[in-house]
Amino acid sequence: MGVQTIGANVKRLEDPRLLRGEAAYVDDIQVPGLRHMAVLRSPHAHARVLSVDVGAARALPGVDDAFSAADLGAQPPAIPALFAMDTFHPAPQYPLATDTVRFVGEPVAVVVAESRHVAEDALELIEVEYEPLEAVVDAYAAIQPGAPVLHANAPDNVAARQVYQTGDVDAAFAAADRVIRERLDMQRYTGIPMETRGVVASRDAVTGELTVWNSTQWPHTVRTILAGMLAMPARAIRVITPDIGGGFGVKADFNSEDFLVPFAAVRTGKPVKWIEDRNEHFLSIAHSREQIHEVEIALRDDGTILGLRARHITDCGAYQRPLGVINASLSATSLGGVYRVPNYRVEAVCASTNKAPASPYRGAGAPESTFARERLLDIVARELGIDRAELRRRNLLTPEELPFDTGLASAEAAVVLDSGDFPAGLDKALEMIDYAGFPARQRAARDEGRLVGLGICVYHQITGPGPFEGGSVRVDPTGEVTVVSGAAPMGQGTATMLAQIAADELQVPYDSIKLVFGDTGRLPFGMGTYASRNAVMAGTALVLAARKVRDKAEELAAHLLEADPADLVLEDGAFSVKGVPASSVSWAQVAAAASPGGSRPAGMEPDLESVQYFENLAAPYSYGIHIAEVEVDPHTGYTTVGRYVVVNDAGTIVNPRNAEGQIVGGVAQGLGGALMEELVYGEDGQPQSTSFMDYLIPGSLDVPDVEIGHLESKSPLNPLGVKGMGEGGAIGAHSAVANAVADAIEHLGVTVTRTPLKPAAVWQLLRSAGAS
Ligand code: SMO
C-alpha cells in the first residue's frame, strides 16, 4: 500500500469552519415563518396536578398555540425505555406531566408564539393548580420503608434491580484473611456542553414529510422514537443533526422537548423552534453519576483479591428515559476493572427520587465504579501496609490471561477484556511521574507544612458497542469521494479521523473527502455517537464500504486497462499496471466508466457506491492509568492539581492530536467532578445549582498540562485494531484526583469516601482531624 495517513498528525478538517464562525448549530437553522416554543415547568419536586388552564395564554396576541398533557390525546405517548433489568418497573416520563409532577423542571405545558419573548410572557398566563406532595431526594432514603412513593408500580421506589455475579463470592469471603468494607459515594453531576440542547421542526405541507433538526448524538434513534410517539411512519420523518457544540452523552437521551417541538410543528402546521436556555439545561438535562457504593473486598494477607461484593444504588431521578438503567448496569459489571477478581457479586439498585432523570454522561457508569474500586484499593493498601502501586500490580491481569471473559454481561454486552498490557501501562505511568521519587517529595513538602498527595487510577471501559453502525462511500465521475456515516460527531474531530481511514483505503488525499453526518435522509440505518464508538463502529463500517468500492474499481480499472486485476496497484488516486506507471486510470475515469452508460465488464452493475453496516456485539475494552499530583491548602482546603500523567491504550491511534485532545478534555471534566461540580438539591427537592454561579466547572487555569503516553495494543475485534477513547479521560481523572487529595490528607487520620472534594468538604475533613 502507498500513503498511510492513519497514525499521522494531520490537521483537523473541521477547524477552518469552526474557527471562522461558519459552523451551523441548530440555533442557526432558518426556516421561513418560524415560531418559537417555551416550556412551563414544575416548580414543585412532587405534586399532584389538579388542573392546567392554558386559555389565557392562547388568547395572548402573537401566540399560535398553548397546550398541556390533556391535548396529547386520551393516551399520551410515553418516552420509551430502551434497556431494562431483571426486575424492572417502568417509570416512563410523559412529554408533559399528566396527573403528577415528580421533579422541579418537569414540563407541564408549552406555548408556541411568534417569538420566544411572547411565548415566555404567555407562560405566565397559564394557570396550574398543584397539590404538593412530600418529596424524597436522597436515593438511600428513598428505598427505606415509609419513604414517599413516586410510582405506584414500585412502592419501594426501586425502579429496577439486577444482581451480576460470577464465582462463589460468599465462599471467597468466608475463606479470606481480610475483609474490608466501605461506603463510597459519588455526587450528581453532568456534562455541560457549550451549546445547550435545541430542536427545530418543520412539516412540508405538500409531501407531509417532517424534518427535525436536533442537537442530538443519535439522530436515527430520535427518528425511531419520534415515529412511535407521533404514530407516523419513520420514512416520513427526517432527523438532521447540524454542527453540535458538545454532547458528552447528555445529548444521547430523549427529553420532552425532542417530542414537543415536532408535535407542535405537526399540530400548528408551522415550523417551530426551541433552544434550551442554561437554566433549563441545569434543571432537566440528563443528570448523571450519582451512586452510593456499599463495597466489600475479600483479600489474602498478601493483597491478593479473592472477591468483591457490593450494592450500587443509582439515583435514577424521577423517571426512566431511554438509557435510564445503563449507568447502573455498566457500573455493576465493571467494578472489577482489569484486575483478577475470581468471585464477584454486585447488586444494582435503581432508585427513584424527586430529581431530574439520570442518563449517561461521558463514561456512563465507568467513572462511578472506577471511583468505588480505586478508592477502595487505596484504603486496602493503607490497611494492609502494601504499596498501592504494588497492590495493583499483584492483581492486574497479565497479557497472557487475555482475552479474559469475566463471566459478566451488562445490558449492552458481555464483559470480555480483549487485549492490552495492564502491568506495562502501570509501570510506564509510574516511571513518567517518577513514583519512586514521590515519597521524598511528599516528605519534603510535609516538612514545610504543605500537604501534597499522589493518586493512581487504573480505569477501563467498554467502547464501541454494537449492535451496528453504518457508512457509505461513493466516488462520483468527478473523482470526488463522499462518505456518509451514521456517526453524529459533536466536536471531537471525527470527520478528520474517518477521512483518514477512508483515505488510506482509497489512496486519495484525506482532505479531498467530503463527509456527511447525522442525517437519516442520507443513510437508512445508523446508531450515532456515544460510548466511544466512532472509530470502532463508524470507522469499521467505512473500511467495509471503502473496500467494496475499491474492489469494484479495481475490476473496472483492469477492464479499462485490459489487464489482470492482480497486476494492478492503487497509488496516488490512480490504478496502474505494476511496473508500468504510464498505463493508469484515475478514480474519476473509473467512476465515469462505472456510471450508467459507461464501459463496464459484462454483467457489472453501474455506479460506484457501497453502503455497509458493521454488525458486531463484541466490544473492545480501552484502559489507561492516570496519576495526579496535588497540593491541598491546609487553611482553605483548596486543591491545586500539579503534574498529571496519563498512559492510555486505545489500540491503533488514528490521529494522535485528536486522541490527545480527547484525553485532555476528559481529564478536565473528571477533575471538575473530583473537585468542583455538583448538582445540589435541597431536602425539599429544590435544585440549588441552576446557573454557573452555583455550579463551578474547571477553567483553563484549573487544568494542568497533561503528560500523555500511549500503548497501542491492537484490538482483535475489528480490522483497524482500534478501541474507543473519547471517554477515558473523564473516567480516570475523577478517581486519580480524588485519590491524590486523599493521599495528601489521610495521614492526618481521615478517610476520603465521597466527592466532590470542594474546598469546604476538604476543610471539614482537615478540621475533623484537628489540622485546620
Ligand atoms: S456517556 Mo456517552 O455519549 O456513551
Boltz pocket constraint, residues with backbone or C-beta under 6 A from the ligand:
constraints:
  - pocket:
      binder: B
      contacts: [[A, 217], [A, 247], [A, 248], [A, 249], [A, 250], [A, 252], [A, 360], [A, 361], [A, 362], [A, 363], [A, 364], [A, 529], [A, 530], [A, 531], [A, 532]]
      max_distance: 6.0
